[in-house]
Amino acid sequence: MDELVKLVEIWAKDKGLNNAESSKQMLKVIEETGEVAAALARNDQDALRDSIGDVVVTLIILAMQNDMDLYECLNFAYDEIKGRSGKMVNGVFVKSSDLK
């Protein structure tokens, strides 16, 4: 995975995306997230696989634009959730602090 992340970062730099506005990149994240939803709605596994990959690509670029990397962000998020408690509500995990 390290190699793929580096390849995405090189690709993005070659395209000048490392110097682009991260707010514009966030629009790409949302666009690709919508494609994930469409693939799920259509039960299209190939489109789902592609869309999830596209979301990861856009997030790698967004992190890079903000002087972060994917692993830094993922480690930060995992440190926050690793001890989290909660329960499933209607098929969705809800953390304890959000349960009423």
Phi and psi restraints in degrees (range 20) as a CNS / XPLOR table:
assign (resid 1 and name C) (resid 2 and name N)
       (resid 2 and name CA) (resid 2 and name C) 1.0 -53.0 20.0 2
assign (resid 2 and name N) (resid 2 and name CA)
       (resid 2 and name C) (resid 3 and name N) 1.0 -44.5 20.0 2
assign (resid 2 and name C) (resid 3 and name N)
       (resid 3 and name CA) (resid 3 and name C) 1.0 -64.2 20.0 2
assign (resid 3 and name N) (resid 3 and name CA)
       (resid 3 and name C) (resid 4 and name N) 1.0 -42.0 20.0 2
assign (resid 3 and name C) (resid 4 and name N)
       (resid 4 and name CA) (resid 4 and name C) 1.0 -63.7 20.0 2
assign (resid 4 and name N) (resid 4 and name CA)
       (resid 4 and name C) (resid 5 and name N) 1.0 -42.1 20.0 2
assign (resid 4 and name C) (resid 5 and name N)
       (resid 5 and name CA) (resid 5 and name C) 1.0 -61.2 20.0 2
assign (resid 5 and name N) (resid 5 and name CA)
       (resid 5 and name C) (resid 6 and name N) 1.0 -45.1 20.0 2
assign (resid 5 and name C) (resid 6 and name N)
       (resid 6 and name CA) (resid 6 and name C) 1.0 -62.1 20.0 2
assign (resid 6 and name N) (resid 6 and name CA)
       (resid 6 and name C) (resid 7 and name N) 1.0 -40.2 20.0 2
assign (resid 6 and name C) (resid 7 and name N)
       (resid 7 and name CA) (resid 7 and name C) 1.0 -63.2 20.0 2
assign (resid 7 and name N) (resid 7 and name CA)
       (resid 7 and name C) (resid 8 and name N) 1.0 -40.8 20.0 2
assign (resid 7 and name C) (resid 8 and name N)
       (resid 8 and name CA) (resid 8 and name C) 1.0 -63.6 20.0 2
assign (resid 8 and name N) (resid 8 and name CA)
       (resid 8 and name C) (resid 9 and name N) 1.0 -43.4 20.0 2
assign (resid 8 and name C) (resid 9 and name N)
       (resid 9 and name CA) (resid 9 and name C) 1.0 -63.0 20.0 2
assign (resid 9 and name N) (resid 9 and name CA)
       (resid 9 and name C) (resid 10 and name N) 1.0 -41.7 20.0 2
assign (resid 9 and name C) (resid 10 and name N)
       (resid 10 and name CA) (resid 10 and name C) 1.0 -63.1 20.0 2
assign (resid 10 and name N) (resid 10 and name CA)
       (resid 10 and name C) (resid 11 and name N) 1.0 -45.4 20.0 2
assign (resid 10 and name C) (resid 11 and name N)
       (resid 11 and name CA) (resid 11 and name C) 1.0 -57.6 20.0 2
assign (resid 11 and name N) (resid 11 and name CA)
       (resid 11 and name C) (resid 12 and name N) 1.0 -45.8 20.0 2
assign (resid 11 and name C) (resid 12 and name N)
       (resid 12 and name CA) (resid 12 and name C) 1.0 -63.8 20.0 2
assign (resid 12 and name N) (resid 12 and name CA)
       (resid 12 and name C) (resid 13 and name N) 1.0 -42.1 20.0 2
assign (resid 12 and name C) (resid 13 and name N)
       (resid 13 and name CA) (resid 13 and name C) 1.0 -64.7 20.0 2
assign (resid 13 and name N) (resid 13 and name CA)
       (resid 13 and name C) (resid 14 and name N) 1.0 -40.5 20.0 2
assign (resid 13 and name C) (resid 14 and name N)
       (resid 14 and name CA) (resid 14 and name C) 1.0 -59.8 20.0 2
assign (resid 14 and name N) (resid 14 and name CA)
       (resid 14 and name C) (resid 15 and name N) 1.0 -30.7 20.0 2
assign (resid 14 and name C) (resid 15 and name N)
       (resid 15 and name CA) (resid 15 and name C) 1.0 -90.6 20.0 2
assign (resid 15 and name N) (resid 15 and name CA)
       (resid 15 and name C) (resid 16 and name N) 1.0 -3.2 20.0 2
assign (resid 15 and name C) (resid 16 and name N)
       (resid 16 and name CA) (resid 16 and name C) 1.0 79.5 20.0 2
assign (resid 16 and name N) (resid 16 and name CA)
       (resid 16 and name C) (resid 17 and name N) 1.0 11.7 20.0 2
assign (resid 16 and name C) (resid 17 and name N)
       (resid 17 and name CA) (resid 17 and name C) 1.0 -71.1 20.0 2
assign (resid 17 and name N) (resid 17 and name CA)
       (resid 17 and name C) (resid 18 and name N) 1.0 -22.2 20.0 2
assign (resid 17 and name C) (resid 18 and name N)
       (resid 18 and name CA) (resid 18 and name C) 1.0 -65.3 20.0 2
assign (resid 18 and name N) (resid 18 and name CA)
       (resid 18 and name C) (resid 19 and name N) 1.0 -21.6 20.0 2
assign (resid 18 and name C) (resid 19 and name N)
       (resid 19 and name CA) (resid 19 and name C) 1.0 -104.5 20.0 2
assign (resid 19 and name N) (resid 19 and name CA)
       (resid 19 and name C) (resid 20 and name N) 1.0 4.1 20.0 2
assign (resid 19 and name C) (resid 20 and name N)
       (resid 20 and name CA) (resid 20 and name C) 1.0 -81.2 20.0 2
assign (resid 20 and name N) (resid 20 and name CA)
       (resid 20 and name C) (resid 21 and name N) 1.0 165.3 20.0 2
assign (resid 20 and name C) (resid 21 and name N)
       (resid 21 and name CA) (resid 21 and name C) 1.0 -69.3 20.0 2
assign (resid 21 and name N) (resid 21 and name CA)
       (resid 21 and name C) (resid 22 and name N) 1.0 128.5 20.0 2
assign (resid 21 and name C) (resid 22 and name N)
       (resid 22 and name CA) (resid 22 and name C) 1.0 -68.2 20.0 2
assign (resid 22 and name N) (resid 22 and name CA)
       (resid 22 and name C) (resid 23 and name N) 1.0 -23.3 20.0 2
assign (resid 22 and name C) (resid 23 and name N)
       (resid 23 and name CA) (resid 23 and name C) 1.0 -65.5 20.0 2
assign (resid 23 and name N) (resid 23 and name CA)
       (resid 23 and name C) (resid 24 and name N) 1.0 -34.1 20.0 2
assign (resid 23 and name C) (resid 24 and name N)
       (resid 24 and name CA) (resid 24 and name C) 1.0 -70.3 20.0 2
assign (resid 24 and name N) (resid 24 and name CA)
       (resid 24 and name C) (resid 25 and name N) 1.0 -36.7 20.0 2
assign (resid 24 and name C) (resid 25 and name N)
       (resid 25 and name CA) (resid 25 and name C) 1.0 -65.0 20.0 2
assign (resid 25 and name N) (resid 25 and name CA)
       (resid 25 and name C) (resid 26 and name N) 1.0 -36.0 20.0 2
assign (resid 25 and name C) (resid 26 and name N)
       (resid 26 and name CA) (resid 26 and name C) 1.0 -61.2 20.0 2
assign (resid 26 and name N) (resid 26 and name CA)
       (resid 26 and name C) (resid 27 and name N) 1.0 -34.2 20.0 2
assign (resid 26 and name C) (resid 27 and name N)
       (resid 27 and name CA) (resid 27 and name C) 1.0 -60.9 20.0 2
assign (resid 27 and name N) (resid 27 and name CA)
       (resid 27 and name C) (resid 28 and name N) 1.0 -37.5 20.0 2
assign (resid 27 and name C) (resid 28 and name N)
       (resid 28 and name CA) (resid 28 and name C) 1.0 -66.9 20.0 2
assign (resid 28 and name N) (resid 28 and name CA)
       (resid 28 and name C) (resid 29 and name N) 1.0 -38.8 20.0 2
assign (resid 28 and name C) (resid 29 and name N)
       (resid 29 and name CA) (resid 29 and name C) 1.0 -58.7 20.0 2
assign (resid 29 and name N) (resid 29 and name CA)
       (resid 29 and name C) (resid 30 and name N) 1.0 -47.0 20.0 2
assign (resid 29 and name C) (resid 30 and name N)
       (resid 30 and name CA) (resid 30 and name C) 1.0 -64.9 20.0 2
assign (resid 30 and name N) (resid 30 and name CA)
       (resid 30 and name C) (resid 31 and name N) 1.0 -41.9 20.0 2
assign (resid 30 and name C) (resid 31 and name N)
       (resid 31 and name CA) (resid 31 and name C) 1.0 -58.0 20.0 2
assign (resid 31 and name N) (resid 31 and name CA)
       (resid 31 and name C) (resid 32 and name N) 1.0 -48.4 20.0 2
assign (resid 31 and name C) (resid 32 and name N)
       (resid 32 and name CA) (resid 32 and name C) 1.0 -68.3 20.0 2
assign (resid 32 and name N) (resid 32 and name CA)
       (resid 32 and name C) (resid 33 and name N) 1.0 -33.0 20.0 2
assign (resid 32 and name C) (resid 33 and name N)
       (resid 33 and name CA) (resid 33 and name C) 1.0 -63.7 20.0 2
assign (resid 33 and name N) (resid 33 and name CA)
       (resid 33 and name C) (resid 34 and name N) 1.0 -38.4 20.0 2
assign (resid 33 and name C) (resid 34 and name N)
       (resid 34 and name CA) (resid 34 and name C) 1.0 -61.4 20.0 2
assign (resid 34 and name N) (resid 34 and name CA)
       (resid 34 and name C) (resid 35 and name N) 1.0 -35.8 20.0 2
assign (resid 34 and name C) (resid 35 and name N)
       (resid 35 and name CA) (resid 35 and name C) 1.0 -68.3 20.0 2
assign (resid 35 and name N) (resid 35 and name CA)
       (resid 35 and name C) (resid 36 and name N) 1.0 -31.7 20.0 2
assign (resid 35 and name C) (resid 36 and name N)
       (resid 36 and name CA) (resid 36 and name C) 1.0 -62.3 20.0 2
assign (resid 36 and name N) (resid 36 and name CA)
       (resid 36 and name C) (resid 37 and name N) 1.0 -46.4 20.0 2
assign (resid 36 and name C) (resid 37 and name N)
       (resid 37 and name CA) (resid 37 and name C) 1.0 -61.4 20.0 2
assign (resid 37 and name N) (resid 37 and name CA)
       (resid 37 and name C) (resid 38 and name N) 1.0 -42.1 20.0 2
assign (resid 37 and name C) (resid 38 and name N)
       (resid 38 and name CA) (resid 38 and name C) 1.0 -63.8 20.0 2
assign (resid 38 and name N) (resid 38 and name CA)
       (resid 38 and name C) (resid 39 and name N) 1.0 -41.1 20.0 2
assign (resid 38 and name C) (resid 39 and name N)
       (resid 39 and name CA) (resid 39 and name C) 1.0 -64.5 20.0 2
assign (resid 39 and name N) (resid 39 and name CA)
       (resid 39 and name C) (resid 40 and name N) 1.0 -40.3 20.0 2
assign (resid 39 and name C) (resid 40 and name N)
       (resid 40 and name CA) (resid 40 and name C) 1.0 -64.3 20.0 2
assign (resid 40 and name N) (resid 40 and name CA)
       (resid 40 and name C) (resid 41 and name N) 1.0 -43.4 20.0 2
assign (resid 40 and name C) (resid 41 and name N)
       (resid 41 and name CA) (resid 41 and name C) 1.0 -62.1 20.0 2
assign (resid 41 and name N) (resid 41 and name CA)
       (resid 41 and name C) (resid 42 and name N) 1.0 -32.1 20.0 2
assign (resid 41 and name C) (resid 42 and name N)
       (resid 42 and name CA) (resid 42 and name C) 1.0 -95.8 20.0 2
assign (resid 42 and name N) (resid 42 and name CA)
       (resid 42 and name C) (resid 43 and name N) 1.0 0.1 20.0 2
assign (resid 42 and name C) (resid 43 and name N)
       (resid 43 and name CA) (resid 43 and name C) 1.0 52.0 20.0 2
assign (resid 43 and name N) (resid 43 and name CA)
       (resid 43 and name C) (resid 44 and name N) 1.0 43.2 20.0 2
assign (resid 43 and name C) (resid 44 and name N)
       (resid 44 and name CA) (resid 44 and name C) 1.0 -102.6 20.0 2
assign (resid 44 and name N) (resid 44 and name CA)
       (resid 44 and name C) (resid 45 and name N) 1.0 97.7 20.0 2
assign (resid 44 and name C) (resid 45 and name N)
       (resid 45 and name CA) (resid 45 and name C) 1.0 -64.3 20.0 2
assign (resid 45 and name N) (resid 45 and name CA)
       (resid 45 and name C) (resid 46 and name N) 1.0 -37.5 20.0 2
assign (resid 45 and name C) (resid 46 and name N)
       (resid 46 and name CA) (resid 46 and name C) 1.0 -65.8 20.0 2
assign (resid 46 and name N) (resid 46 and name CA)
       (resid 46 and name C) (resid 47 and name N) 1.0 -44.0 20.0 2
assign (resid 46 and name C) (resid 47 and name N)
       (resid 47 and name CA) (resid 47 and name C) 1.0 -65.9 20.0 2
assign (resid 47 and name N) (resid 47 and name CA)
       (resid 47 and name C) (resid 48 and name N) 1.0 -35.9 20.0 2
assign (resid 47 and name C) (resid 48 and name N)
       (resid 48 and name CA) (resid 48 and name C) 1.0 -63.7 20.0 2
assign (resid 48 and name N) (resid 48 and name CA)
       (resid 48 and name C) (resid 49 and name N) 1.0 -47.4 20.0 2
assign (resid 48 and name C) (resid 49 and name N)
       (resid 49 and name CA) (resid 49 and name C) 1.0 -57.8 20.0 2
assign (resid 49 and name N) (resid 49 and name CA)
       (resid 49 and name C) (resid 50 and name N) 1.0 -47.2 20.0 2
assign (resid 49 and name C) (resid 50 and name N)
       (resid 50 and name CA) (resid 50 and name C) 1.0 -63.8 20.0 2
assign (resid 50 and name N) (resid 50 and name CA)
       (resid 50 and name C) (resid 51 and name N) 1.0 -43.8 20.0 2
assign (resid 50 and name C) (resid 51 and name N)
       (resid 51 and name CA) (resid 51 and name C) 1.0 -66.5 20.0 2
assign (resid 51 and name N) (resid 51 and name CA)
       (resid 51 and name C) (resid 52 and name N) 1.0 -41.9 20.0 2
assign (resid 51 and name C) (resid 52 and name N)
       (resid 52 and name CA) (resid 52 and name C) 1.0 -62.0 20.0 2
assign (resid 52 and name N) (resid 52 and name CA)
       (resid 52 and name C) (resid 53 and name N) 1.0 -43.3 20.0 2
assign (resid 52 and name C) (resid 53 and name N)
       (resid 53 and name CA) (resid 53 and name C) 1.0 -59.7 20.0 2
assign (resid 53 and name N) (resid 53 and name CA)
       (resid 53 and name C) (resid 54 and name N) 1.0 -42.6 20.0 2
assign (resid 53 and name C) (resid 54 and name N)
       (resid 54 and name CA) (resid 54 and name C) 1.0 -63.3 20.0 2
assign (resid 54 and name N) (resid 54 and name CA)
       (resid 54 and name C) (resid 55 and name N) 1.0 -37.8 20.0 2
assign (resid 54 and name C) (resid 55 and name N)
       (resid 55 and name CA) (resid 55 and name C) 1.0 -62.5 20.0 2
assign (resid 55 and name N) (resid 55 and name CA)
       (resid 55 and name C) (resid 56 and name N) 1.0 -44.2 20.0 2
assign (resid 55 and name C) (resid 56 and name N)
       (resid 56 and name CA) (resid 56 and name C) 1.0 -61.8 20.0 2
assign (resid 56 and name N) (resid 56 and name CA)
       (resid 56 and name C) (resid 57 and name N) 1.0 -43.6 20.0 2
assign (resid 56 and name C) (resid 57 and name N)
       (resid 57 and name CA) (resid 57 and name C) 1.0 -57.7 20.0 2
assign (resid 57 and name N) (resid 57 and name CA)
       (resid 57 and name C) (resid 58 and name N) 1.0 -47.6 20.0 2
assign (resid 57 and name C) (resid 58 and name N)
       (resid 58 and name CA) (resid 58 and name C) 1.0 -65.2 20.0 2
assign (resid 58 and name N) (resid 58 and name CA)
       (resid 58 and name C) (resid 59 and name N) 1.0 -33.3 20.0 2
assign (resid 58 and name C) (resid 59 and name N)
       (resid 59 and name CA) (resid 59 and name C) 1.0 -72.7 20.0 2
assign (resid 59 and name N) (resid 59 and name CA)
       (resid 59 and name C) (resid 60 and name N) 1.0 -36.7 20.0 2
assign (resid 59 and name C) (resid 60 and name N)
       (resid 60 and name CA) (resid 60 and name C) 1.0 -58.7 20.0 2
assign (resid 60 and name N) (resid 60 and name CA)
       (resid 60 and name C) (resid 61 and name N) 1.0 -45.3 20.0 2
assign (resid 60 and name C) (resid 61 and name N)
       (resid 61 and name CA) (resid 61 and name C) 1.0 -66.8 20.0 2
assign (resid 61 and name N) (resid 61 and name CA)
       (resid 61 and name C) (resid 62 and name N) 1.0 -42.5 20.0 2
assign (resid 61 and name C) (resid 62 and name N)
       (resid 62 and name CA) (resid 62 and name C) 1.0 -59.8 20.0 2
assign (resid 62 and name N) (resid 62 and name CA)
       (resid 62 and name C) (resid 63 and name N) 1.0 -44.4 20.0 2
assign (resid 62 and name C) (resid 63 and name N)
       (resid 63 and name CA) (resid 63 and name C) 1.0 -61.8 20.0 2
assign (resid 63 and name N) (resid 63 and name CA)
       (resid 63 and name C) (resid 64 and name N) 1.0 -45.4 20.0 2
assign (resid 63 and name C) (resid 64 and name N)
       (resid 64 and name CA) (resid 64 and name C) 1.0 -60.4 20.0 2
assign (resid 64 and name N) (resid 64 and name CA)
       (resid 64 and name C) (resid 65 and name N) 1.0 -40.7 20.0 2
assign (resid 64 and name C) (resid 65 and name N)
       (resid 65 and name CA) (resid 65 and name C) 1.0 -63.4 20.0 2
assign (resid 65 and name N) (resid 65 and name CA)
       (resid 65 and name C) (resid 66 and name N) 1.0 -20.9 20.0 2
assign (resid 65 and name C) (resid 66 and name N)
       (resid 66 and name CA) (resid 66 and name C) 1.0 -110.2 20.0 2
assign (resid 66 and name N) (resid 66 and name CA)
       (resid 66 and name C) (resid 67 and name N) 1.0 25.0 20.0 2
assign (resid 66 and name C) (resid 67 and name N)
       (resid 67 and name CA) (resid 67 and name C) 1.0 55.9 20.0 2
assign (resid 67 and name N) (resid 67 and name CA)
       (resid 67 and name C) (resid 68 and name N) 1.0 39.7 20.0 2
assign (resid 67 and name C) (resid 68 and name N)
       (resid 68 and name CA) (resid 68 and name C) 1.0 -128.4 20.0 2
assign (resid 68 and name N) (resid 68 and name CA)
       (resid 68 and name C) (resid 69 and name N) 1.0 173.5 20.0 2
assign (resid 68 and name C) (resid 69 and name N)
       (resid 69 and name CA) (resid 69 and name C) 1.0 -133.8 20.0 2
assign (resid 69 and name N) (resid 69 and name CA)
       (resid 69 and name C) (resid 70 and name N) 1.0 165.0 20.0 2
assign (resid 69 and name C) (resid 70 and name N)
       (resid 70 and name CA) (resid 70 and name C) 1.0 -55.7 20.0 2
assign (resid 70 and name N) (resid 70 and name CA)
       (resid 70 and name C) (resid 71 and name N) 1.0 -42.3 20.0 2
assign (resid 70 and name C) (resid 71 and name N)
       (resid 71 and name CA) (resid 71 and name C) 1.0 -68.2 20.0 2
assign (resid 71 and name N) (resid 71 and name CA)
       (resid 71 and name C) (resid 72 and name N) 1.0 -39.3 20.0 2
assign (resid 71 and name C) (resid 72 and name N)
       (resid 72 and name CA) (resid 72 and name C) 1.0 -59.3 20.0 2
assign (resid 72 and name N) (resid 72 and name CA)
       (resid 72 and name C) (resid 73 and name N) 1.0 -46.4 20.0 2
assign (resid 72 and name C) (resid 73 and name N)
       (resid 73 and name CA) (resid 73 and name C) 1.0 -66.8 20.0 2
assign (resid 73 and name N) (resid 73 and name CA)
       (resid 73 and name C) (resid 74 and name N) 1.0 -43.0 20.0 2
assign (resid 73 and name C) (resid 74 and name N)
       (resid 74 and name CA) (resid 74 and name C) 1.0 -66.1 20.0 2
assign (resid 74 and name N) (resid 74 and name CA)
       (resid 74 and name C) (resid 75 and name N) 1.0 -41.4 20.0 2
assign (resid 74 and name C) (resid 75 and name N)
       (resid 75 and name CA) (resid 75 and name C) 1.0 -62.8 20.0 2
assign (resid 75 and name N) (resid 75 and name CA)
       (resid 75 and name C) (resid 76 and name N) 1.0 -41.7 20.0 2
assign (resid 75 and name C) (resid 76 and name N)
       (resid 76 and name CA) (resid 76 and name C) 1.0 -60.9 20.0 2
assign (resid 76 and name N) (resid 76 and name CA)
       (resid 76 and name C) (resid 77 and name N) 1.0 -46.9 20.0 2
assign (resid 76 and name C) (resid 77 and name N)
       (resid 77 and name CA) (resid 77 and name C) 1.0 -65.0 20.0 2
assign (resid 77 and name N) (resid 77 and name CA)
       (resid 77 and name C) (resid 78 and name N) 1.0 -43.1 20.0 2
assign (resid 77 and name C) (resid 78 and name N)
       (resid 78 and name CA) (resid 78 and name C) 1.0 -63.1 20.0 2
assign (resid 78 and name N) (resid 78 and name CA)
       (resid 78 and name C) (resid 79 and name N) 1.0 -40.6 20.0 2
assign (resid 78 and name C) (resid 79 and name N)
       (resid 79 and name CA) (resid 79 and name C) 1.0 -58.4 20.0 2
assign (resid 79 and name N) (resid 79 and name CA)
       (resid 79 and name C) (resid 80 and name N) 1.0 -31.7 20.0 2
assign (resid 79 and name C) (resid 80 and name N)
       (resid 80 and name CA) (resid 80 and name C) 1.0 -77.0 20.0 2
assign (resid 80 and name N) (resid 80 and name CA)
       (resid 80 and name C) (resid 81 and name N) 1.0 -33.0 20.0 2
assign (resid 80 and name C) (resid 81 and name N)
       (resid 81 and name CA) (resid 81 and name C) 1.0 -97.8 20.0 2
assign (resid 81 and name N) (resid 81 and name CA)
       (resid 81 and name C) (resid 82 and name N) 1.0 -16.9 20.0 2
assign (resid 81 and name C) (resid 82 and name N)
       (resid 82 and name CA) (resid 82 and name C) 1.0 -57.8 20.0 2
assign (resid 82 and name N) (resid 82 and name CA)
       (resid 82 and name C) (resid 83 and name N) 1.0 -31.5 20.0 2
assign (resid 82 and name C) (resid 83 and name N)
       (resid 83 and name CA) (resid 83 and name C) 1.0 -107.8 20.0 2
assign (resid 83 and name N) (resid 83 and name CA)
       (resid 83 and name C) (resid 84 and name N) 1.0 10.6 20.0 2
assign (resid 83 and name C) (resid 84 and name N)
       (resid 84 and name CA) (resid 84 and name C) 1.0 -70.2 20.0 2
assign (resid 84 and name N) (resid 84 and name CA)
       (resid 84 and name C) (resid 85 and name N) 1.0 137.8 20.0 2
assign (resid 84 and name C) (resid 85 and name N)
       (resid 85 and name CA) (resid 85 and name C) 1.0 -111.6 20.0 2
assign (resid 85 and name N) (resid 85 and name CA)
       (resid 85 and name C) (resid 86 and name N) 1.0 163.6 20.0 2
assign (resid 85 and name C) (resid 86 and name N)
       (resid 86 and name CA) (resid 86 and name C) 1.0 166.5 20.0 2
assign (resid 86 and name N) (resid 86 and name CA)
       (resid 86 and name C) (resid 87 and name N) 1.0 -161.3 20.0 2
assign (resid 86 and name C) (resid 87 and name N)
       (resid 87 and name CA) (resid 87 and name C) 1.0 -153.9 20.0 2
assign (resid 87 and name N) (resid 87 and name CA)
       (resid 87 and name C) (resid 88 and name N) 1.0 163.3 20.0 2
assign (resid 87 and name C) (resid 88 and name N)
       (resid 88 and name CA) (resid 88 and name C) 1.0 -79.3 20.0 2
assign (resid 88 and name N) (resid 88 and name CA)
       (resid 88 and name C) (resid 89 and name N) 1.0 130.5 20.0 2
assign (resid 88 and name C) (resid 89 and name N)
       (resid 89 and name CA) (resid 89 and name C) 1.0 -129.5 20.0 2
assign (resid 89 and name N) (resid 89 and name CA)
       (resid 89 and name C) (resid 90 and name N) 1.0 114.8 20.0 2
assign (resid 89 and name C) (resid 90 and name N)
       (resid 90 and name CA) (resid 90 and name C) 1.0 52.0 20.0 2
assign (resid 90 and name N) (resid 90 and name CA)
       (resid 90 and name C) (resid 91 and name N) 1.0 40.7 20.0 2
assign (resid 90 and name C) (resid 91 and name N)
       (resid 91 and name CA) (resid 91 and name C) 1.0 82.3 20.0 2
assign (resid 91 and name N) (resid 91 and name CA)
       (resid 91 and name C) (resid 92 and name N) 1.0 7.8 20.0 2
assign (resid 91 and name C) (resid 92 and name N)
       (resid 92 and name CA) (resid 92 and name C) 1.0 -124.5 20.0 2
assign (resid 92 and name N) (resid 92 and name CA)
       (resid 92 and name C) (resid 93 and name N) 1.0 132.1 20.0 2
assign (resid 92 and name C) (resid 93 and name N)
       (resid 93 and name CA) (resid 93 and name C) 1.0 -74.1 20.0 2
assign (resid 93 and name N) (resid 93 and name CA)
       (resid 93 and name C) (resid 94 and name N) 1.0 126.8 20.0 2
assign (resid 93 and name C) (resid 94 and name N)
       (resid 94 and name CA) (resid 94 and name C) 1.0 -118.0 20.0 2
assign (resid 94 and name N) (resid 94 and name CA)
       (resid 94 and name C) (resid 95 and name N) 1.0 123.7 20.0 2
assign (resid 94 and name C) (resid 95 and name N)
       (resid 95 and name CA) (resid 95 and name C) 1.0 -69.0 20.0 2
assign (resid 95 and name N) (resid 95 and name CA)
       (resid 95 and name C) (resid 96 and name N) 1.0 153.0 20.0 2
assign (resid 95 and name C) (resid 96 and name N)
       (resid 96 and name CA) (resid 96 and name C) 1.0 -53.8 20.0 2
assign (resid 96 and name N) (resid 96 and name CA)
       (resid 96 and name C) (resid 97 and name N) 1.0 -40.5 20.0 2
assign (resid 96 and name C) (resid 97 and name N)
       (resid 97 and name CA) (resid 97 and name C) 1.0 -67.2 20.0 2
assign (resid 97 and name N) (resid 97 and name CA)
       (resid 97 and name C) (resid 98 and name N) 1.0 -15.9 20.0 2
assign (resid 97 and name C) (resid 98 and name N)
       (resid 98 and name CA) (resid 98 and name C) 1.0 -99.4 20.0 2
assign (resid 98 and name N) (resid 98 and name CA)
       (resid 98 and name C) (resid 99 and name N) 1.0 -3.3 20.0 2
assign (resid 98 and name C) (resid 99 and name N)
       (resid 99 and name CA) (resid 99 and name C) 1.0 -81.5 20.0 2
assign (resid 99 and name N) (resid 99 and name CA)
       (resid 99 and name C) (resid 100 and name N) 1.0 140.3 20.0 2
